[in-house]
Amino acid sequence: MSDVTVSSINERAAEEYYRRGHDSETNGLHEKAVEFYERSLNENPDHENAAFRLALLYDRRAEDAKAIELYERICTSPPVHLNALMNLAILYEDNNHYDESRRCLDAILRTNPNHARARLYMKDVESARSAHYDDDLDGRGGRRDAVLNIPVTDFELSVRSRNCLKKMNIHTLGDLLRTSEQELLSYKNFGETSLNEIKALLAQKGLRLGQAAEDGKAGIRRITSTASPAVGNVAPEILSKSVADLELSVRSRKALQRLNINTLGDLAARTEDELLGCKNFGQTSLVEIKQQLTNFGMTLRKLEE
């Protein structure tokens, strides 16, 4: 069988898997869609539509490394794929790769100088670059809590380490300080290499695994606050409802993950300023969050004056 014939068979198979994936995605079967899109790319790695749809699904599941790899693959070949570039720019910004994000946005604006979203995000990227947290933050008095609440996604980690920490519900440096070496090593796929990587990360800040347990009540804890008055009239089953069930944008979902907000009760216990203080959380996300709480008769906590 000639190479041309084999290539043609692979392309037809890739297209069929893509069609099945698209049908599954349309019907809300996202896991099945991921499976079909991956099969499509196995048959034809250059199937752009399958790569883009799969990247979107990875992006929504916060599997940033996989989404970035696919978006980059799409963006390296002409013509310019504006949507892929836009999504890649946002992912780069979310992971503190501001120069790469700016490069993507610049490519969009060279193609379409009036692209509204690209112009808006370019301002965000420039602002974020100038406001990037200081590496010496932990050496400043009164800034301990700020250090403990730095997301682990702000650090250069392997994909394996990132995925394990995410599945273990470890989102911040403070979470790591409440976790022992044994707990990490007991988790599936978390080995000595990942452990050493995490220990080196903490050492940069003068911290170590299990420190919270050793220090007792030395102030290393999750940030908690009194919920808004409206919560008192809300049924417990509503308060315990997962924020993952809310209709939120990818950006808002990632911000809530960084803040370790898992339930509606957790969310209602936060103030507007706390949410806006999270990286990449802006007024659009705030309005979105407040609307979702309103649907359940709840509000964000308000500070007493």
matplotlib code that plots the C-alpha trace (Angstrom):
import matplotlib.pyplot as plt

x = [0.0, 1.4, 2.1, -0.5, -3.1, -2.2, -2.3, -5.7, -7.1, -5.7, -7.3, -10.7, -10.4, -9.4, -12.3, -14.7, -13.3, -13.6, -17.2, -18.0, -16.2, -18.2, -21.4, -20.5, -19.5, -22.8, -24.7, -22.7, -20.6, -17.3, -15.2, -16.3, -15.6, -12.0, -11.5, -12.7, -10.7, -7.5, -8.1, -8.6, -5.2, -3.6, -4.7, -3.8, -1.8, -2.5, -6.3, -6.8, -10.4, -9.9, -6.8, -8.8, -11.9, -9.7, -7.6, -10.9, -12.0, -8.6, -8.7, -12.1, -10.8, -7.9, -5.4, -3.3, -0.2, -2.2, -4.2, -1.2, 0.6, -2.4, -2.9, 0.8, 0.6, -2.3, -0.7, 2.7, 1.2, -0.6, -3.2, -3.4, -6.0, -7.2, -9.3, -6.5, -4.1, -6.6, -7.1, -3.3, -2.6, -5.1, -3.5, 0.0, -1.2, -2.8, 0.5, 2.6, 4.2, 3.5, 6.0, 4.5, 1.0, 1.9, 3.5, 0.2, -1.9, 0.5, 0.1, -3.7, -3.5, -1.2, -3.8, -6.8, -5.8, -9.4, -9.8, -11.6, -10.8, -7.1, -6.8, -8.5, -6.3, -3.2, -3.9, -4.4, -1.1, 0.8, -0.8, 0.0, 3.6, 4.1, 2.2, 3.9, 4.5, 7.9, 10.1, 11.2, 7.7, 8.3, 11.0, 8.7, 7.1, 3.3, 3.2, 3.2, -0.4, 0.3, 3.1, 1.0, -1.8, 0.4, -1.0, 1.3, 0.4, 2.6, 5.7, 7.5, 6.4, 6.3, 2.9, 2.9, 3.4, 0.8, -1.8, -1.1, -1.4, -4.6, -6.2, -5.1, -6.8, -3.5, -3.7, -1.5, 1.9, -0.2, -1.8, 1.6, 2.7, -0.2, 0.9, 3.6, 6.1, 4.3, 1.0, 2.4, 4.3, 1.2, -0.6, -0.7, 2.0, 3.7, 7.3, 10.6, 11.3, 8.1, 8.7, 12.2, 10.6, 8.1, 10.7, 12.9, 9.9, 9.2, 12.9, 12.9, 10.5, 12.2, 9.4, 9.1, 6.5, 4.6, 5.7, 2.1, 1.7, 5.0, 4.2, 0.8, -1.3, 1.4, -1.0, -0.6, -4.2, -6.7, -8.3, -11.8, -14.3, -17.8, -20.4, -22.8, -26.0, -28.0, -26.4, -28.3, -31.5, -30.1, -30.5, -27.3, -27.6, -27.4, -24.4, -22.6, -23.3, -20.1, -19.1, -18.2, -21.9, -22.3, -22.4, -19.1, -16.4, -13.1, -11.4, -13.8, -13.5, -9.7, -9.8, -12.1, -9.7, -6.8, -8.7, -9.6, -13.3, -15.1, -18.7, -21.4, -20.8, -17.1, -17.9, -20.4, -17.8, -15.6, -15.7, -15.6, -12.1, -10.9, -12.1, -10.7, -7.4, -7.0, -4.8, -6.8, -10.1, -11.7, -15.1, -16.6, -15.9, -17.2, -20.5, -20.7, -20.1, -22.6, -25.3, -24.8, -25.1, -28.3, -29.8, -29.6, -30.7, -27.1, -24.6, -20.9, -19.8, -19.8, -17.3, -18.8, -18.1]
y = [0.0, 3.4, 6.2, 8.3, 5.6, 5.3, 9.0, 9.2, 6.5, 8.2, 11.5, 9.9, 8.2, 11.5, 13.3, 10.6, 10.7, 14.5, 14.3, 11.9, 14.2, 17.2, 15.3, 14.2, 17.7, 19.1, 16.5, 17.5, 14.3, 16.2, 13.2, 11.2, 14.2, 14.5, 10.8, 11.2, 14.4, 12.7, 9.7, 12.1, 13.7, 10.3, 9.6, 13.1, 15.4, 18.3, 18.2, 21.8, 21.6, 18.6, 20.3, 23.5, 21.8, 19.5, 22.6, 24.3, 21.3, 21.0, 24.8, 24.4, 21.6, 23.8, 21.4, 24.4, 22.6, 20.4, 23.3, 25.5, 22.7, 22.4, 26.1, 26.5, 23.7, 25.5, 28.9, 27.8, 27.3, 29.8, 31.2, 33.1, 31.5, 34.5, 32.5, 30.1, 33.1, 34.8, 31.8, 31.1, 34.7, 34.4, 31.1, 32.6, 35.5, 33.2, 31.4, 34.6, 34.3, 38.0, 38.3, 35.3, 36.6, 40.0, 38.3, 36.5, 39.7, 41.6, 39.0, 39.4, 43.2, 43.1, 41.0, 43.0, 46.3, 46.8, 43.5, 44.7, 41.8, 41.8, 45.5, 45.1, 42.2, 43.9, 46.6, 43.8, 42.2, 45.5, 46.2, 42.6, 42.8, 45.9, 44.5, 41.1, 40.0, 40.7, 37.5, 38.9, 39.2, 36.7, 38.9, 41.8, 42.3, 41.9, 40.1, 36.5, 35.8, 37.2, 34.6, 31.7, 32.6, 32.6, 30.1, 27.1, 27.8, 30.9, 28.6, 26.7, 23.1, 19.9, 19.0, 15.8, 17.9, 20.4, 17.7, 15.9, 19.0, 20.0, 16.5, 16.7, 20.1, 21.9, 25.4, 27.6, 27.6, 27.6, 24.4, 22.8, 23.8, 21.8, 18.7, 16.2, 14.5, 11.2, 12.5, 13.7, 10.5, 8.4, 10.0, 8.1, 9.2, 11.5, 10.4, 11.6, 13.8, 15.7, 15.8, 17.4, 19.9, 20.9, 21.1, 23.3, 25.6, 26.1, 26.5, 29.6, 31.2, 29.8, 27.3, 23.5, 20.8, 20.0, 23.3, 24.2, 21.1, 21.8, 25.4, 24.6, 27.7, 30.0, 31.7, 29.2, 28.5, 29.0, 32.4, 32.3, 35.0, 35.5, 34.9, 37.6, 38.0, 36.6, 33.2, 32.8, 32.2, 29.8, 26.0, 24.0, 22.0, 25.3, 26.5, 23.2, 23.3, 23.2, 26.3, 23.9, 23.6, 27.3, 28.7, 30.6, 31.6, 29.7, 32.8, 33.0, 29.3, 29.5, 32.5, 30.6, 27.7, 29.9, 31.3, 27.8, 28.6, 25.3, 25.9, 28.7, 29.1, 29.7, 32.2, 34.1, 34.4, 36.6, 40.3, 42.1, 43.3, 39.8, 38.5, 41.5, 41.0, 37.7, 37.7, 38.2, 38.6, 41.8, 43.6, 41.3, 38.2, 40.1, 40.9, 37.3, 35.9, 38.3, 37.3, 33.7, 34.3, 36.4, 33.4, 31.6, 34.6, 35.2, 38.0, 38.5, 39.5, 43.2, 44.7, 46.5, 50.2]
z = [0.0, -1.0, 1.4, -0.4, 0.2, 3.9, 4.3, 2.7, 5.0, 8.0, 7.0, 6.5, 9.9, 11.5, 10.0, 11.2, 14.8, 14.7, 13.6, 16.5, 18.9, 17.7, 18.1, 21.6, 22.6, 21.2, 23.4, 26.5, 26.6, 27.0, 28.2, 25.2, 23.0, 24.4, 23.6, 20.0, 19.4, 20.7, 18.3, 15.5, 16.2, 16.5, 12.9, 11.6, 13.9, 11.6, 11.9, 13.0, 14.0, 16.2, 17.8, 18.5, 20.0, 22.1, 23.3, 24.3, 26.4, 28.0, 28.7, 30.4, 32.6, 33.6, 32.0, 30.9, 29.7, 27.3, 26.0, 25.4, 23.5, 21.1, 20.7, 19.9, 17.4, 15.6, 15.7, 14.2, 10.7, 8.5, 8.1, 11.4, 13.7, 15.7, 18.2, 19.0, 19.4, 21.7, 23.9, 24.0, 25.0, 28.0, 29.1, 28.9, 31.0, 33.6, 33.9, 34.2, 30.8, 29.9, 27.1, 25.3, 25.9, 24.5, 21.4, 20.7, 21.1, 18.9, 16.2, 16.4, 16.2, 13.2, 11.4, 12.8, 14.4, 15.6, 17.4, 20.5, 22.8, 21.8, 22.5, 25.9, 26.9, 25.8, 28.4, 31.0, 30.1, 30.3, 33.7, 34.9, 33.9, 35.9, 39.0, 39.0, 42.6, 44.1, 44.5, 47.9, 49.2, 52.0, 53.5, 54.3, 57.6, 57.7, 54.3, 55.5, 54.6, 51.1, 50.7, 52.0, 49.5, 46.4, 44.0, 43.2, 39.5, 39.8, 39.9, 37.2, 37.9, 35.8, 34.3, 36.5, 39.7, 38.7, 38.0, 41.3, 43.4, 41.6, 42.3, 45.9, 46.2, 46.9, 45.5, 47.5, 49.3, 52.6, 51.5, 50.9, 54.4, 55.8, 53.8, 54.8, 52.5, 53.2, 52.1, 48.8, 48.2, 49.0, 46.0, 42.7, 40.2, 42.8, 43.1, 44.5, 41.5, 42.1, 45.8, 45.3, 42.9, 45.5, 48.3, 46.2, 45.4, 49.2, 50.0, 47.7, 50.2, 53.4, 53.9, 54.1, 53.9, 57.1, 58.6, 59.6, 61.7, 63.4, 64.1, 65.5, 65.4, 64.1, 61.7, 58.9, 57.9, 55.2, 55.1, 56.5, 57.2, 58.5, 55.8, 54.6, 56.6, 53.7, 54.2, 57.5, 55.6, 53.0, 53.3, 54.2, 51.0, 49.0, 51.0, 50.3, 46.6, 44.5, 42.6, 39.8, 39.1, 38.4, 34.9, 35.0, 32.5, 32.5, 33.9, 36.9, 37.6, 37.7, 40.0, 42.4, 42.3, 43.2, 46.1, 47.3, 47.0, 46.5, 47.7, 47.6, 51.3, 50.7, 48.0, 50.1, 52.8, 50.6, 50.0, 46.6, 47.5, 48.2, 44.9, 42.9, 44.6, 42.9, 39.8, 36.5, 38.4, 37.1, 37.1, 34.5, 36.6, 39.7, 38.0, 36.9, 40.4, 42.0, 39.5, 40.3, 44.0, 43.5, 41.8, 45.2, 47.3, 48.4, 48.3, 48.9, 52.4, 53.2, 55.6, 58.6, 58.6]

ax = plt.figure().add_subplot(projection="3d")
ax.plot(x, y, z, "-o")
ax.set_aspect("equal")
plt.show()
